[in-house]
């Protein structure tokens, strides 16, 4: 399933929110509980309003908190959200929000091995107002899934005196010998992860870049449908018509 970036980057109002999936049942979507929202003006914004003769209402900034509720009646899970607000014509616009429980950001978890699935889920939970922890988690996800039986990537190598652990960059270079395209994708993920180790260097869009690359990697390595489609395609081309049925 392709990642819909607008769900994770859009702002929202008290009246409506993007159709985020419920973190509990994953079947319903989250709707705003309008009466639960509280908005307060920040001290800096209040000070500027009082001291600046040219102040405009759309310069106002604040903090908000409120609830979202699962639309599925059998679930009705409540999610607490909070973050920053800005004022636009027609009402307050909420952004930079965080939520508890976290909003799930699917990373093809049905394909991921058990250890990688856990870290992929944590990656999705990190796409809130401070996205910098997410690349660290997605690098952990790759480290975990690369140690499964489906990956032939070596973890260690022998030098003249002892066996040493290979770093991620070296392991990706080795992988190029068997799958150059996948190795290039992983290298791009690694560079996003490196940038994420420095607070403030990544935007939410940068994190979503890494997330899409991770999703592509999981599909490439673990989704059996891809290989089945290639096999089907080759059989049809070879026969120059419908493939033979057993």
Long-range contacts (C-beta under 8 A, 24 or more apart in sequence): 1-106, 1-108, 3-105, 3-106, 3-208, 3-211, 3-212, 3-215, 5-205, 5-208, 8-103, 8-105, 8-127, 8-204, 8-208, 9-204, 9-205, 9-208, 11-86, 11-93, 11-94, 11-95, 12-93, 12-94, 12-95, 12-97, 13-91, 13-92, 13-93, 13-94, 14-66, 14-91, 14-92, 14-94, 15-91, 17-68, 20-68, 20-103, 21-103, 21-104, 21-106, 22-70, 22-71, 22-72, 22-75, 22-77, 22-79, 23-77, 23-79, 23-101, 23-102, 23-103, 23-104, 24-70, 24-75, 24-77, 24-101, 25-70, 25-72, 25-74, 25-75, 25-77, 26-104, 27-72, 27-75, 28-70, 28-71, 28-72, 28-75, 28-77, 29-70, 29-71, 30-68, 30-69, 30-70, 30-71, 30-79, 30-103, 31-68, 31-69, 31-70, 31-71, 32-66, 32-67, 32-68, 32-69, 33-66, 33-67, 33-68, 33-69, 33-78, 36-66, 36-67, 37-64, 37-65, 37-66, 37-67, 38-64, 38-65, 38-66, 39-63, 39-64, 39-85, 39-92, 40-64, 57-87, 58-86, 58-87, 58-88, 58-89, 59-87, 60-86, 60-87, 61-85, 61-86, 61-87, 62-86, 62-92, 64-92, 64-94, 64-97, 68-99, 77-101, 79-103, 83-129, 84-129, 96-129, 97-128, 97-129, 98-128, 98-129, 99-128, 102-128, 103-127, 105-211, 107-141, 107-211, 107-214, 107-215, 107-218, 108-215, 108-218, 108-219, 108-222, 108-223, 111-218, 111-219, 111-222, 111-223, 112-141, 112-145, 112-218, 112-222, 113-144, 113-145, 113-148, 113-150, 113-222, 115-144, 115-145, 115-147, 115-148, 116-141, 116-142, 116-144, 116-145, 116-148, 116-218, 118-144, 119-144, 120-214, 120-218, 123-211, 123-214, 124-211, 126-207, 127-204, 127-207, 127-208, 127-211, 131-196, 131-202, 131-203, 131-204, 131-206, 131-207, 132-196, 132-197, 132-198, 132-199, 132-200, 132-201, 132-202, 133-196, 134-196, 134-202, 134-207, 134-210, 134-211, 135-192, 135-193, 135-194, 135-195, 135-196, 135-197, 135-202, 135-207, 135-210, 136-193, 136-196, 136-197, 138-189, 138-192, 138-193, 138-210, 138-211, 138-214, 139-168, 139-189, 139-190, 139-193, 141-214, 142-168, 142-186, 142-189, 142-214, 142-217, 143-168, 145-218, 145-221, 145-222, 146-171, 150-221, 150-222, 151-221, 152-178, 182-217, 182-220, 182-221, 185-213, 185-216, 185-217, 185-220, 186-217, 188-213, 189-213, 189-214, 189-217
